[in-house]
Amino acid sequence: MIRKSVPSDWEDIMAIYRRARAFMKETGNPTQWGDTFPPEDLIREDIRQGLGYVLEEEGRIQAVFAMIPGDDPTYQVIEGAWLNDAPYCAVHRVASRGERPGAAGECLKWCLEQCGNVRIDTHDDNRPMQRALEKAGFVKCGRIWIEDGSPRVAYQKILDNHQ
């Protein structure tokens, strides 16, 4: 079940992000999130604004992410081309506890069912996320740059009825 995150999810969410940062380092991606991303204030704001979500199974949170409707400033400039210019949701900060195979894919599928037009980005070195995106049918659209100027690989997927 996917639901909005609530303040009582805090410890689980932070544990999942700690585990995700360690996993990134172990799989050759030490710089995307480093030791501190996402910052606690950003996660609290996701919860406060109703933009944070968790995948819960049998009472245990297995994954966490943010889904944000509207224009994402980092997606305004792309080296390449988005699939369309229609309204979309941006998905950010996807992380899994690592206990349930396919958790990221389930989160992505849910986001598409809610929004129909989803954009997401990831680091060049984040091969596991790139595989999850491609397995979920996302199309590599090009390169974008986040606020600190570092590049990211940009993906998008549109459900057939949202062309």
N, C-alpha and C positions, 0 to 999 in steps of 0.2 A: 504494500500500500504506500502510495506517495501522498504526503500531506505537508502543509506549511510547517515550518519549524517554529517552535515556541521556546520561551526562556528556559523551561525545564530540560530542554534538549542540550543545553550548553556544554556540559561535561562530555557527552558523547560526541558532539560535533567537534569539539577541540581535540579529542583523542583521535578522531578520524583524520583531521588535518595534520596532526603530528605524525601519524602513521603514513599519510600520503607524502609528506615531505621526506621522510626516511626512504620510502619506496622510490621516489624520484631520484634521490641520490644513488641508491643501489642500482638503478637501471640506467645510469649515465646521464641524468638530467639534474645536476646539482644546483643550477642557477635559476630555474624558472620560478620557484617559490622560496629558495634559500632556506633560512632558518626561521623566518618570521611571517611569511605570507600564507594565508591571508591574515591581516592584522585583526586583532580582537574587536576593535571598534567597527570595522567593516562587517564582520559577522553579526555583531549586535544590531547594526543598522539594517542588515538584510532581514533579521527577525522582526525588528520594529516596523519596517515598511511592508512586511508580508511578502518579501521577495525570496526568502530562503525556504528551501524544501528539504525534506528527508525521505529516503526510501526506508520504510520500516517493515520488518518481517518478524513475525512471532514476538512482537514487543521489543525487538532489538533494532536499533538504527544501523543500517548497512551502508548507506551512502548519503551524501549531502551535496547540494548545488544551489545556485541562484539562477532564477529565470526572470529577466528584466524586459518588460515590453517597452517599445519605443526606440528611438534612434540612439545608438551607442556612439559616443564621440570618437572612439578609436576606430570605428568602422567607416568613418567618413571618407578616408583616403585609403585606397587599395591599389597595390601594384598587381594588376590582373582585373577581374571583373566579378561582381556579385551576380548571382543567377537572375535576380530581379531587383527592382527598386520599391517593391511593395512593403507595407508595414511588416515588421518582424519582431521576434523576441530574441534577445541575446542570452546565451547560457554561459555562465562563468563559475569558476571555483568548484568544478566537479571533483569529488573525492570519494573513495570507497574504503570501507573497513578492511577489505581484502579477504573476507570470509565467503563471499557469495559471488561465484563467477557470473559475469554478465550484468552486474549491478549498474555500471555506467551506461550500458546499452539500454537497459530498462528505463533509466532516468531520461535518456535522450528520446526514446520512443514516447514517453509520457509528455515531454515538452512539445513534441511535434503534434500530438493529439490535442493539446491545449491551444497551441498557437498556429500551427500549420505552416509557418515560415520561420525557420530558426537559423541563426548565425552563431558561430562559435569559433574560437581560435585556440591554438596551443603552440607551445615552444617547438622549435626544430628538433630538439633532443628528446621530446616526449613521445617516443615511439609507441608506448602502450596506448596513449590517448589517441594518437593518429590511427592506430589499428582499430580501436573501438569506434571511432568516427566513421572510418571507411566501411567497417562491417555493418554499421547502422545505415549505410547508404548516403552519407554526407559526401558532398563534392568539394574537392580542393579548389578554391577560387583564386588564390593568390597569396599575397603577403600584406599584412597590416603592421602598424607600429603602435605599441601601447604608450601610455603617458610618459614613461621614462626613456622613450626612444628605441627600446629594443624591439626587434622584429618578431612576428608570430605568423604561423601558417593559418590562413583563414579558410573556413569551411561553411557551407550552407546546405540546407535541405529544405525542400518545399513539398508538402503533400500535394497530390494531384489536383485537388479541388481548390488550391490556393495559388495557382499560376498567375 
